[in-house]
Amino acid sequence: MPYEDNQTYAKYLKKKCLEESAGCGECNDCNDCSEGCEEKCSCCPAGLVAVYDAEGKHQGCLTPADAELFHDNTFTCQSGYVKLYNNSTNEFLGCVSESEFAALYSTVNTIVT
């Protein structure tokens, strides 16, 4: 999926939680959440994506490309399934059954000469 250049999103990284953003509450500093402030600080400025850990705790605001990488690198497949990547692009293709992994891996990662 194509994303804007990271410079396009850089201006959002400097901004704090905006009161006019939906769901933002009264958070004055999203980068310095104290205990119990997670709900108030779960919003992100326009252009950034909120990411959460496995326990649902807000981890931060990332550019769309970085959020996708965060998701792909922290996503866990169900039991009996493994992650399939395209080795030439490092793209996460999804979870596949262990029994089908070898065939799909060789199909996806065949080097054409």
C-alpha positions as CSV (number, residue, x, y, z in Angstrom):
1,M,0.0,0.0,0.0
2,P,1.5,3.3,-1.0
3,Y,1.9,6.0,1.7
4,E,3.0,9.6,1.7
5,D,6.6,10.3,2.3
6,N,7.4,10.4,6.0
7,Q,8.1,14.1,5.8
8,T,4.4,14.6,5.1
9,Y,3.6,13.2,8.5
10,A,6.5,14.7,10.4
11,K,4.5,17.8,11.3
12,Y,2.1,15.6,13.3
13,L,4.8,14.1,15.4
14,K,5.5,17.4,17.1
15,K,1.9,18.1,18.0
16,K,0.3,17.2,21.3
17,C,-3.1,15.8,21.8
18,L,-5.6,18.3,20.3
19,E,-8.7,19.1,22.3
20,E,-10.8,19.4,19.2
21,S,-9.9,15.8,18.0
22,A,-12.6,13.3,18.5
23,G,-12.3,11.2,21.7
24,C,-9.4,13.3,23.0
25,G,-10.9,14.5,26.2
26,E,-8.7,16.8,28.3
27,C,-5.3,15.2,27.6
28,N,-2.6,17.9,27.6
29,D,0.4,15.8,26.8
30,C,-0.1,12.5,24.8
31,N,3.6,11.7,25.0
32,D,3.7,11.7,28.8
33,C,0.7,9.7,30.0
34,S,0.6,9.1,33.7
35,E,-1.2,6.2,35.3
36,G,-4.9,6.3,34.4
37,C,-4.4,8.8,31.5
38,E,-4.4,6.1,28.8
39,E,-8.0,6.7,27.8
40,K,-7.5,10.4,27.5
41,C,-4.3,10.0,25.6
42,S,-5.4,7.3,23.1
43,C,-6.2,9.9,20.4
44,C,-3.7,10.9,17.8
45,P,-3.4,14.1,15.8
46,A,-4.9,13.9,12.2
47,G,-2.5,12.0,10.0
48,L,-1.2,9.6,12.6
49,V,-2.5,6.2,13.7
50,A,-2.9,5.0,17.4
51,V,-1.2,1.7,18.1
52,Y,-1.9,-0.6,21.1
53,D,-0.1,-3.6,22.6
54,A,-1.6,-7.0,23.1
55,E,-3.2,-5.8,26.4
56,G,-4.9,-2.9,24.6
57,K,-2.7,-0.2,26.1
58,H,-1.9,2.8,24.0
59,Q,1.7,2.6,22.7
60,G,1.9,5.8,20.7
61,C,1.0,7.5,17.5
62,L,2.7,6.5,14.3
63,T,2.7,7.3,10.7
64,P,0.4,4.9,8.7
65,A,3.5,3.1,7.3
66,D,5.1,2.6,10.7
67,A,1.7,1.5,12.2
68,E,1.5,-1.2,9.5
69,L,5.0,-2.3,10.3
70,F,4.2,-2.3,14.0
71,H,1.1,-4.5,13.3
72,D,2.9,-6.9,11.0
73,N,5.8,-7.3,13.4
74,T,3.7,-7.8,16.6
75,F,0.8,-9.8,15.1
76,T,0.6,-13.4,16.4
77,C,-1.1,-16.1,14.3
78,Q,-3.5,-18.6,15.8
79,S,-2.1,-21.9,16.9
80,G,-1.4,-24.1,13.8
81,Y,-0.7,-21.1,11.6
82,V,2.5,-19.3,10.7
83,K,3.4,-15.9,9.2
84,L,4.1,-15.8,5.5
85,Y,6.3,-13.1,4.1
86,N,7.5,-12.2,0.7
87,N,11.3,-12.2,1.2
88,S,12.1,-9.8,-1.6
89,T,9.7,-7.0,-0.3
90,N,9.5,-8.1,3.4
91,E,5.7,-7.8,3.0
92,F,3.6,-9.7,5.5
93,L,1.1,-11.7,3.5
94,G,-0.8,-13.2,6.3
95,C,-1.1,-16.4,8.4
96,V,-1.2,-19.7,6.6
97,S,-1.6,-23.3,7.9
98,E,1.6,-25.1,8.8
99,S,0.6,-27.8,6.3
100,E,0.4,-25.4,3.4
101,F,3.3,-23.2,4.4
102,A,6.1,-25.0,2.4
103,A,4.1,-24.9,-0.9
104,L,3.0,-21.3,-0.4
105,Y,6.5,-20.1,0.7
106,S,8.1,-21.6,-2.4
107,T,5.5,-20.1,-4.7
108,V,5.8,-16.6,-3.2
109,N,9.5,-16.6,-2.8
110,T,10.6,-18.3,-6.0
111,I,13.5,-16.4,-7.7
112,V,12.9,-16.0,-11.4
113,T,16.1,-15.8,-13.4
